[in-house]
Amino acid sequence: MPFLAELRLSDLVDMAIVAGLLWVGIAWLRNSRARLALVGLAALGALFLSARGFDLRLTTWLLQGFFAVGALVLVVVFQDDLRRLFERIAVWGLRRGAPRPTRRGQDVLVRTCFALAHDKVGALIVLPGKEPLTRHMEGGVSLDGQLSEELLASLFDPGSDGHDGAVVVHGDRVTRFACHLPLSTDWGTLAGGGTRHAAALGLSERSDALCLVVSEERGQVSIAFEGELRIAREPEELKRVLRGFLAEGRRPARERGFWGQARRIGRRWREGLVAVGAAFVLWSVAIPGADIGLVTREVPIRVSNLPDGYLLEDVDPPVVMVQLEGKRRDLVLASTDAVSVEVDAWLVQLGRRTFQVGAEQIAHPEDVRVVGVRPSKIKLSIVEP
């Protein structure tokens, strides 16, 4: 690619920024609940490009009308996902989040959950991550109580007014109870779970919070995180999950600093390669591809409208060199078959054998223009009747 010789340091920085944004977008897409809708939009985009390429005018016109309101459709369909994406961007650099329970607090949570499961008492406990949860929760009563088995048991007592709601834990403090959470509609993942499981899964789909659920019907402890729901069959399993979740907020020394970040990024190298490749393609199309360039094509002569009885013996020369001007990307996309030279031979019956070849005889894509033809004249050898 000749334009690679034109690469500047600013172009590399430009591509690096775009690749980083694409990397974030790919990660968001993988975790987005609306990713199937995005795939559908991408399929429509591919259909639109194909329709333009094959000159399907009705299909192109119809899809143009659809994409005219595409921005509004994106905002309506992906409003929750987009809001979460912007929130993640806001908190990413701050490295702030809710206080995490200490080891003692973790032990309290594990013992309480399995004790409630043994007694078949329902419970729903929320451990916030970095993202704010205010807009996802409704109702609830403020509380600033020390986290303990006795406090949790009293809040989830079947006779308590807040029994059916969720309890929010910040550090070793219970800050709110009787909260109502958004319900998930992923019935396949819920697999017969009740309202508490739907609420826990719904919050985990919309935030980075960890939710602990105790089923009063089955006496099981479940964990909802990042849109997934799984059963913790043993206390040790729940402890491992809690420690892994809390380690995200308090990484060990080897995970901090430049090399720690490099290790974390290295685990997602596939997405990184896709993002870098896409950034390079976008740069190639948008920056050097938008520059005006010249290209010369060798185009064969096509003779048409020859009178009846006359035979074409030879064309001298059989090809002409056509120089085209346009944006580089349009010149690359313009195939050889898209450029043709046609000479009207009707006047051979009047004795003409030499014909002028100009821009008016050359068919070419609309996005490029003819700036030169060599040679400008051709000669036909004709056998007369």
N, C-alpha and C positions, 0 to 999 in steps of 0.2 A: 504494500500500500504506500504510494508515494507521499501521501500527506503525513505519514508518520515522521518524516524528516522535519516537519514543521512544528512538532511538539515542543511546547515551552513548559517551564516549571509551573507557571500559573495553570496550564491545561491539566497537568498531573494533579495539582491541588484541587482543581475544579472536579475532576473525575473522582478523586478520593472522597470529597464531600458528598457527591451524588451517590457513590457506592455505599457510603455509610447510611444515607437516608433510605436507600433501597434495601439495605440489610435489615434496618429496623422495620421497614414495610413488610418484608418477607416474614420476619418473625411474628409481626402482628397478624399477617394473613394466616399463618399456620395455627394461631390460637384463636382466630376470630370465629365467632359463632355463625357469621354470615359468609363464610368463605365459599360455600356452594353458590351463593348468589353472585359473588365476585367471579367465580368460574363461568357462570352463565353470562355475565356481562362481557367477559373476555371472549367467549364464543361468539357473541353478537358482533363484537369488534372485528373478529377474524372474518365473519360472514360479510361484514360491510366492506372490508378491504378486498375480499374476493369478488364481491359484486362490482366494485369499481374497476377491478382488473379485467373482468370479463364484460364490462359495459352493460351490466344488468340495471337499466335505468330505473325501473319501477322499484326494485328492491333497494337500490341505493337511495332513492328519494324517500322511501318509507323509513329506512334506518336513520337517515339524516334527521328526519322529524323526531325520531325517538331520542337520538343523542343530543338534540337541541335542549331537551329537558333533563339530560343525563345528570347534570350537577345536582338538580333538585332531587332526583331519584336517589342518588348516592347519599345525600344528607338525610333523607327520610328513612331509607332502608338501614343505613349503617350509623345512625346517630349515636347509639350507645357505644358501639365499637370505636367510632371516631373520638368521642368524648374520652373514653378510657385511654386511647392512644395519646391524646394530648396531655392527659393527666400523667401518664407514664413518662412522657418527655419532660414534664415539669419537675417531677420528683427524682428523675434519674440522676441528675447532677447534684441534687441536694443530699442524697444518701440519708434521708430522714424517714422515719417511720414510727409506728407505735412502739412503746416500750415492750420488750419481750419478757415472758415469765422467767424467773430464775430456776435453777435446778429444783429447789424446794417447790416452787409453783408448778413445775412440770409434774413432779411426783403427786401433788395434790390433784391435778387434772386427771392423771392416769387412774389413781385410786378411786376418785369420785365417779368417773365414767363407768368403770367396771363394777363398782358397788351399785350404781343405779341400774346397770344392765342386769345384774344378778337379781335385783328386786323388781325388774321390769317397770322401771319408772322412766318416762321419756325425758329427754334433755337435748338442748341445742346450745353449743358454746362456740363463740366466734373469737378467733385470734387475728386481729387486723395485721396486714402487711404494711407496705409503704403507701399504698393508694388510699385516699380518703373514702370512707364508707357512708358519710352522712346522707348523700342523695339516694343510697340504696335502702336505707332503713326508715321505717315509719313507726311512730308511737314510741313506746318505751318509757321507762322511769329512770331518772338519773340516780346513781348510787356511787359512793366512793368507799367501798368496803374492802377489807383485807381478804385476799383470796384464801379460802379454807374449805375443807370438806363440809363443815357444818353450814356455812353460808350457802354453798351451791345446793346442798340437800334441801335447805329451807326454800330456796327460790324455785326449785323444781318439784316441790311437794305437790301432789295432785290437788290439794286443797288450796294452794296459793293462786292468787289472781294472775300471776305471771307464768304459770306452769307451761302454757302453750307457746310462750315467746322465746326469744333467744337472749342469751346472756353474753355481754361483750367484756372481754378481759384485756386490760392494758397492763403489761408487766405483772406484778403480783396484786393488782387491784381489780375488783369488779366495778366497772364504771357505769354499766347500764343493764337493765333487764326488761323482760316483757317486750322486746323489740320484734317487729314484723319485717320479714325479709322477702325479696322478690322470689317468686316460684319459678322453677325450671319447667320446661315443657319437653325435655328430653326423656320421653317415657322409656326408651330402650335402656338408657343408663340407670334410670330409677328402678326398673325391674321390680315393680310391686311395692316400692318404698312409699311411706306415708307423706303427710304434709311437711313434717320436719325434714325429711330427706330432700323433698323438692325445694324447700327453702334453703337448705345448706348448699345444694348443688346450684341453685339459682344465683346465690351470692358468689360462689366460687367461679361461676361463668363470667361474672361482671367485675370481679376484682381479684387481687392476689391474696385475699384472706384465706385462712385455714379454718374449716368448720368441723367440729366434733359433734356427732349425732348419736344419741342412745335411743334405740327402738323399744317402746314399751310393749309391743306385741311379740317381737322375736327375741328380745333381750340381747341385742347385738350392739356393738360399738362400731360406727362407720366414720370414715374420714372423707371429706369433700375438699378437693384442692384442684385448681386450674381446670375446672369443668369435668373432673373425674370423681367417681365415688367408689370407695373400696371398703371392705370390712377389715377391722383390726381384731384378729381372733385372740391375741394374747397381749397382756400388758406390755411386754417387752417390745412388741411390734409397734404399739402406739408410742412408746418412748422413743424409738428410733425415728419415727416420722416427725415427732415434735422436735427432736434435736436437729434433724435435717432442715426443717422449716426455719427454726430459730437461727441456725448457722447462716442462713441467707442474709440475716441482718447483722450478724456478728461473725464475720469470716475469720478463720485462723490467719496467723501471720503469713503463711505461705500463699494464701489467696489474696493478700493485699498488695498494693503497689503495682508497678508496671508489669512485672513478670506474672503476678497473680492474675491481672486482667488479661495478659497474653494467653495464659493457660485456658481461661474461660472462653476467650474468643476462639482459640484453636479447636474447641470442641464443636464449634458450628462452622467449620471451614467450608462445608459444601454450600451453605447459604451464602457465605462470603464470596466464593468463586462465582456463583450465579449473579450476585450483586455487582461484582467487579466487571464481569462480562457484559452485563446489561448497561452499566455506566459507560463502558468503552463504546458500545454500539450506539448509544444515545449521543455521545460526544461526536462520533464519526458522522452521524446523520445531521445533527443540529449545528455543529461548528464548521469543520472543513466542508461538510456536505452542503452547506448553505452558500459557500463561496461560488462565484461565477467562474466557470472553466470552459475550455474548448476541447473538442474531441473530433477526430477525423475518422470517418467510416468509409470502407470500400463497399459501394453499392452497385449491384448489377443493373444493367439497362433492361427495361421491359417495354416491348413495342406492342402497341394496341391499335385497334381501328384500321388495320390494313385492308385496303379495298379488295373486293372479290377478284380472283384471278391473279393477283400479285403474290409472289413468294419471297419471303425474307431469306436471303442467303447468308448475310453476315452483318455484324454491328461492329463498328470501329470507332473508339475502343468499346469492348463489351462491358466495362465497368467505369464508374467515375468516382472520384474522391470527394465526399461531401463533408464539409466542416460544419459542426453543430456547436452552438453556444447555449449555456444554461447553467443551472445550479448543478454542482457535481453529483449530488445524489440522484437528480433527474437524469443526468447523462448516463450514470451507471445503470439505472433501472430501465432506460430506453434500450430495448433489445434490438439486435440487428434486423429482425423481421419487421420492426416498427418503422423503419426508414426504407423507402422505396422510390425509384425513379421511373416514371412512365412517360414515353414519347408517343404522341399521337401521329400516326403515319398516314393519315387520310390524304395529305397533299402529295404523296408519291405519284398519284395518277396525273398530277400536273407537272411532273418531272423533277420535283424536289427530292434531293438525296441527303442534303446536309441540314441538320436540325439544331436549334439552340437548346441548351439545357440550363434552365434557371431555377430559382427557388419555387416558382409556380408549378414546376413539374415534379417536385419532390414532396412526397407525403411523409410526415414526421409527427411525433407526439406534440401535443399542445404546449407542454412545459418547456420545450426547447425551440430554438429558431435556427434557420440555415443562414450562415454568414459567408459561405463560399462553396464553389463547385469547380473542380478541375478534372478534365478540360471542360470548357463551356460549350463545346460543339461536338457532335458525333456525326458519323456518316453511315448511311445504310446502303448495303448492297442488295439490290432488288432484281428479281427475275420477272420481266414483264410478260403478260399473256400474249 
